């Protein structure tokens, strides 16, 4: 449950610290990136506490993570990239 809470808390902290002018919109955009977890619906079982989702689910592949990270460096895609990168880092923490 703490892991799921971090998916909401970490973007809020990032939005408030780095995007103060529009922190509410920034937070909303980063939270929307949680839709990346829809790829879990293609797994059987959908949720497995012992499974590392990095490298397993289609949108959690390493090359996608590279794209998400690259998106963080461009102003037009920055919030989406940051949100997805935060998401992947938090998901990767389950692999250890």
C-alpha positions as CSV (number, residue, x, y, z in Angstrom):
1,X,0.0,0.0,0.0
2,X,2.9,2.3,0.7
3,X,4.2,1.8,-2.8
4,X,0.9,2.9,-4.3
5,X,0.8,6.0,-2.0
6,X,4.3,6.9,-3.3
7,X,2.9,7.0,-6.8
8,X,0.7,10.0,-5.6
9,X,3.1,11.6,-3.1
10,X,6.3,11.7,-5.2
11,X,4.7,13.6,-8.1
12,X,3.1,16.0,-5.7
13,X,6.4,16.8,-4.1
14,X,8.1,17.2,-7.5
15,X,5.2,19.4,-8.7
16,X,5.3,21.6,-5.7
17,X,9.1,22.0,-5.6
18,X,9.9,22.4,-9.3
19,X,6.7,23.6,-10.9
20,X,5.4,26.1,-8.3
21,X,3.6,28.4,-10.7
22,X,1.4,25.6,-12.1
23,X,1.9,22.9,-9.5
24,X,-1.8,21.7,-9.6
25,X,-1.7,21.2,-13.4
26,X,1.7,19.7,-13.2
27,X,0.6,17.3,-10.5
28,X,-2.5,16.4,-12.6
29,X,-0.4,15.7,-15.7
30,X,2.1,13.5,-13.7
31,X,-0.7,11.6,-12.0
32,X,-2.3,10.9,-15.4
33,X,0.9,9.1,-16.4
34,X,-0.2,6.3,-14.0
35,X,-2.3,5.1,-16.9
36,X,0.9,3.4,-18.0
37,X,-0.2,0.7,-15.6
38,X,-3.0,-0.3,-18.0
39,X,-0.4,-2.7,-19.5
40,X,-0.8,-4.8,-16.4
41,X,-4.1,-5.9,-17.8
42,X,-2.3,-8.0,-20.4
43,X,-0.5,-10.1,-17.7
44,X,-1.7,-13.2,-16.1
45,X,-2.2,-12.8,-13.2
46,X,-2.8,-9.1,-13.5
47,X,-1.1,-8.4,-10.2
48,X,1.6,-10.6,-8.7
49,X,3.4,-9.3,-5.6
50,X,6.5,-11.3,-6.4
51,X,6.9,-10.1,-10.0
52,X,9.2,-7.3,-11.1
53,X,7.2,-5.3,-13.6
54,X,10.3,-3.6,-15.1
55,X,11.1,-5.6,-18.3
56,X,7.9,-7.7,-17.9
57,X,5.0,-5.4,-18.9
58,X,4.9,-3.9,-22.4
59,X,5.2,-0.3,-21.3
60,X,7.7,-1.1,-18.6
61,X,10.4,-2.2,-21.0
62,X,13.9,-0.7,-20.7
63,X,13.9,1.0,-24.0
64,X,10.6,2.7,-23.1
65,X,12.1,3.9,-19.9
66,X,14.9,5.5,-22.0
67,X,12.2,7.3,-24.0
68,X,10.4,8.4,-20.8
69,X,13.7,9.8,-19.5
70,X,14.5,11.6,-22.8
71,X,11.0,13.1,-22.7
72,X,12.0,14.8,-19.4
73,X,14.5,17.0,-21.2
74,X,12.1,18.6,-23.7
75,X,9.7,21.3,-22.5
76,X,6.7,20.1,-24.5
77,X,6.9,16.6,-22.9
78,X,8.7,17.3,-19.7
79,X,5.8,16.7,-17.3
80,X,4.8,13.5,-19.0
81,X,8.4,12.3,-19.0
82,X,9.0,13.2,-15.4
83,X,5.8,11.5,-14.3
84,X,6.6,8.3,-16.3
85,X,10.2,8.3,-15.0
86,X,9.1,8.7,-11.4
87,X,6.6,5.9,-12.0
88,X,9.3,3.6,-13.4
89,X,11.8,4.4,-10.6
90,X,9.1,3.5,-8.0
91,X,8.2,0.3,-9.8
92,X,11.8,-0.6,-10.1
93,X,12.1,-0.3,-6.3
94,X,9.8,-3.4,-6.1
95,X,12.4,-5.4,-7.9
96,X,14.9,-5.3,-5.0
